[in-house]
Amino acid sequence: MNSISKGFARIPQVEQLLQEPEFSSYIHKLSRPMVLDAIRKVLADVRRSGVLSEPDAQAESINRTIYQGIHQQCCRLLQKRHQKVINATGTIVHTNLGRSPIQPAVWEAVSQVNTGQSNLEIKLSDGKRGQRKGLVDNLLAKLTGADDALVVNNNASSVYLMLNELAAGKEVIVSRGEQIQIGGGFRIPDMLALSGAKLVEVGTTNITTTDDYLEAVTDNTAMVLMVHTSNFAIRGFTESPDINELSRKLPDHVLLAVDQGSGLTTERFAAEETPVSSYIKSGADLVCFSGDKIMGGPQAGIVCGKRKLVQQLEKNPLMRVLRPGRVVYSLLEELLVRKLNKQPEGMGLAERVTHHPETIRDRAMSLISGMEEHLELVESQMIVGGGALPDEHFPSWNLELNDARPAKTVLSELRAMPVPVIGVIRNNRVQLNIASVLPQDLGGLKEQLQSYFSTGNPV
């Protein structure tokens, strides 16, 4: 038997590796077929590496290489799976971290609706087929002052649906300063083009007046679309039209639609943000916004406004493509009931933390206790994030890690913790902003940091 044949003989069998207790947790979290693929890939890499042809290659060394490779491969797969993380970035509604977390009480309240059967599309009054909106439209109408409302899967869908149904083949007037691009390459001009509407640009980057809109109106104009500048702010010499005045002066054939974006409704912490209800009261025909930003609900796009227009949108064939399922509807219902009842569980995370820096400081100090040599309290700021209030910062507190190693290395190790911790780099040091850490995560964060500092091992 030549040296290569001897080497192959020393490789563990695939089934033997699958039965190893140390890989059982990967099978539980990834599935047996996924772990099987990982094992085969590692074994193929070992065969190609040439280590098996080395005359002094020992079975123990080969096995160690194989086992380490399987662990690494499975860990990489696990990092791709959706999982809980601890947000210590100071961005409260973080787009990359799932935006607003659902309040546990809201989630638990709808668990039976979503783990059993429900009346999603049946009318309990007569047993006939019904619409899946439930009470959401009524609750949103009470919250915003609108006649009616509908829900789709995100706010980009809201904008597209409005344009496709009400402005396809016609002109839509948009201020130059509101032709924005948000994350993922989503651009307002592209959205208009896809919907079949024709963009008519008015005004300048910093100033657009009522007359700018009115002078651009033609017989083929379907809509004026006003867009919330969600991820940037223009300061200084600026001017925008009064919504009430513009609504009164637009011809009857031109709709006024507003992409409010952030979903500010009854919240009081954002003085410079215009709430949905103000746009409705000022005469906007339709207002769309996100359910998973300031409101604190699941990912959803919401359109509120005049009943005739909302009903027209609901008849568009795209509604079947864009509509959410029962999880979203039930969560929105429960959240809206609690919000209208002014219960704490009806508040989004941003509303709960933005004006309580003293509470954040107390939480930070409780984390430092016992780890003073490793952590230092630093004054900081938080932002709402998620495309809301881009120019507003609120006071906060950070914990700075006393670690001389490169900050990127430390940040990477924090992400490798059992519950990954997502921090930031400030002044070449890793910092954890406590404002965005959920109260229920504080104990787990402290335990992980204590283990990390005592062993230097993030896992």
C-alpha positions, 0 to 999 in steps of 0.5 A: 500500500503506497503512502497516499493509500495509507493516508486515505485509510487514516481518514475517518468515515463520513458516518463516523464523523456524523455520529460524533457527539461534538457535532450533534449541536450543529446537526440540531441547528443546521440540519443533518444534510447541511453538516453532511455537506460541510464534512464532505467539503472538509474531507475533500479539502484534506485530500487535495491538500497533499497532507495524506501523501506525507510519509510522517503524517500521523492519524492524530494530526490528520484527525485534528485538522479534519475536526477543526475544519468541520468546526470552522465550516459549521461555525461559518454556516451558523453565523449566516442563520437568523439569530438573536444579537445584542445591539450595542451600536447606539442606533436604536432602530438599526436596519441591519439588526431587524429595526424595532424589536417586538415587545415580548408582551405583544409577541406573546399575546398573539402566539396562539393566533399564529401557532393554531388556526385563525379567522384570517379570511373568514367572517365569524358573523356569517361564516363567509370568506372575508378580508384579512385586514381584521381590525387593523384598518379601523385601529389605524384610522383611529390612530392617524385620523384617516378614513381608511388604511391598508397594510403591505409588506414594507414601505417601498411597496406602499409607494410602488402600489400608490404610483402603479394604481393612481399614476401609471402612464401619467405625470408625478411631480417630485421636488428635486430635494426629495429624489432620495436614495435609501439603503439597498439602492432604492431610488425614488426616480427608479420606483416611478419608472418601474411603476409606469409613472413619469417623473416631473422634477420641480424646485431645487435641492434646498428650496421648493415652493407651492408655486413650483408644484402648481406651475408644473401641473398639466392635464396629464398630472396625476399626483404630487408626491412628497418624500420624507428625506429619511437618511439625511437632512438639509440645513440652512437656507431651505424652504418647503411648501405648506401642506395645507396650502398646497392641498387647497390649491392643487386642481381636483384631478391631482392627488397629494400623496406623502411618503412620511417614512418614519411612522411617527404617530402619537410619539412626542420625542421628535419635535422636528418630525411631522406626524402622519396625522398632521399630513392627514389633517392638512389635506393629504389624500394618502400618507404611507409609512413604515410599521417597524420604525418609530411605531415599533411593530413588525416590518410593514408598509402602511397607507392611510388616507381617503377611503375611496383611494384606499379601496382603489389600491386594495383592488389592484392585482399587486395587493395579492403580491404585496399583502402580509400574512397573519403574523404581521396583521396580528402583531399590528393589531395587538400593538395598535390596541396597546398604543391607543390605550397608551400602554407602555407595551404600545411604545416603540423602542425609540420612544422608550429610551430617547429621553432617559439618559440617566437610566442608560447611565445606571445600566452602564454602571451596573455592567461595569461593576466588577469589571472596572479594569476592563471597562470605562464609562464614556459620554456619547450619543444615540440616534433613532436610525432606520431612516428616521430623524437623521439629524437628531441626536440624544444623550447616551453612555458608552462602555469603552473596552480597555484592550490594546489590540486592534479594535477590528479584532476585538469587534470580531471576537464580540460578534463571535460570542454565543449571543453576538454583540454588535459594537462600534469603534470610536477613537480606535477603541471598541465601545458598547452604546448601552442605549440600544441594549434591551433591558432583558439583554443586560444580564446576558451581556454582563455574563458574556463580558465577564467570561470574555475578560477572564478567559480571553475567549469569546465562545 
